[in-house]
């Protein structure tokens, strides 16, 4: 196990592991990019997901707040966020129009029904089944209008 630094909170001493490596190469099915940390140089050691970046909204969600101020973690999150641009073209489509657009382009679509208290639904779009999403329609199903958000990744 890597070296530990003492961390004091409410007069209790907690050992905080020192991060040796941070990786951001995993994006899950919900378009969350994982911020994974390793605490050992041992190549057989397992990493731990300490945060995720929602690639649809650029929101960062920490699972372990002890590492919020870690320089390696902050640098990794900044890199991920700088690589995501969300473009909203401010044009709206009826539900019928958007399904025609999807069919005409032979795109793959995944409908994400949000919680009942949240009136918006999301329809994520990919070029093919099992492909990466390149955008989403967001709107109110059942007669509402949808806007399209196009995901642009900056490639350096």
N, C-alpha and C positions, 0 to 999 in steps of 0.2 A: 504494500500500500504506500502511496506517496506521502510526502511530508505533510504534517498537519500544523495549522496555525491556531493559536487559541482565539476564540471568539467569545466575548462576554456579553450576556444579556440578562437583565434582572438578577444580577449577582451570581448567575450560574455560568460555569465555564463549559463551552461546547467546543469540541474540536472541529475545525473547518478544514476539509481536505484541500490541498493545493492542486489546482488544475495543471496538468502537464500538456494537454492537447484539447483543442475544440474542433469539432467537425460539423459541417452544415450540409452534407451531401444527401440527406434523406428527406424526400417530400412524400407524405402519405396520401392516401386516397381522398382525404378531405382538404387537400391543397395546403397542408400545414408543413412548413419547413422546420425540421427538428434542429435544435441547437444541442448537440451532444458533447459531453465532456468526459475526458479520461483523466484519471488521477494517478496513473502509474505508467512507467516506461515499458512495462511488461506487455509484449505484443499479444499475449493471451488474455489480458485483462478486458473486462467488459466496460463499455461506456455507460453513461447515464444521461437521459434526456433531462436537461434542466430548464428548457424553455422551448417554445415553438413560435414561429412567425406565421400568421395567417396571410398567405399570399394573395388572398382576395381583398383584404382590408388593410394590410400592413400592420395589424395589431399584434403586439408581442405579449405572450402569455407565459409567465414564469411558473414553473413547478417547484422551484427551490429558490426562494428569495435571498438566500445567503450569497448567491453568486451574481446578483444584479450589478454590483460595482466592480466585478472582476474585469480587468483590462482585456483579457483574451475573449471573454464573453461579449463585452461591449463592442469590440472590434468585429467579431463575427456577425453580430446582429446588424451593425452598421453596414457591413458588406452586403448582407442579404437584402436589407431594406433599399440600399442604393441600386440593387439589381432589379427592382420591381417598379414599374410605372403602371398605374391604372388610368386608362383614358376613358372618359365618358363623353360620348358624342352628342348628348342631349337630344337625341331623336327618340321618340317613343313609338311602340308598335303594339297593336292589339294582339291578343293571344292567338287569334287565327293567323295574322300576318307573320308572327314569329315562327309558328310551326310550319308555315309555307316556306319561309327563309331557310329553316333547318332542313326541310325535305328537298328543296331546290338545290341546296349545296351538298346534299348527302352527308351532313354532319351527324355526329353522334351527340345525343343530348341526355343529360341526367337531371331529372326534376328533384329538387330538394325542397320538400314541404317543411316549412318552419313551424314552430310551435303555434298553437291556436291563438294565443294572445299576441303574436307577432304577425301582422297582416301581410307581410311581404313574402313572396316565394322566389326562389332562385332556380334558374334553368342553366346549368353549366354546359358549355359547348366544347367539343373536341372534334378533330378532323376524322377520327375513326374510333371504334370501340377500343377501350383500354388505352387510349392515347391521352396525352397531357391536355388539360383544358387550356384553351386560348382566350376564353372570354365567358361572359355570363349575361343572361337577361334577368333583370330584377324587376318585379312588379307584383300586382295583385291579381291572382288567378280568378277566373269566373267573371270576366268582363272588364277588368282593369287594364291599364296600359303598362307596358314593360319598356325599360330602357336597357341599352346594351353597354356593358363595360368590357373593354378590350384589354387583355393583359399584354403588356409589352415588357420583355426582359431585355435589359441593356447587356450587350455582349462586348466584353473588352478584349 
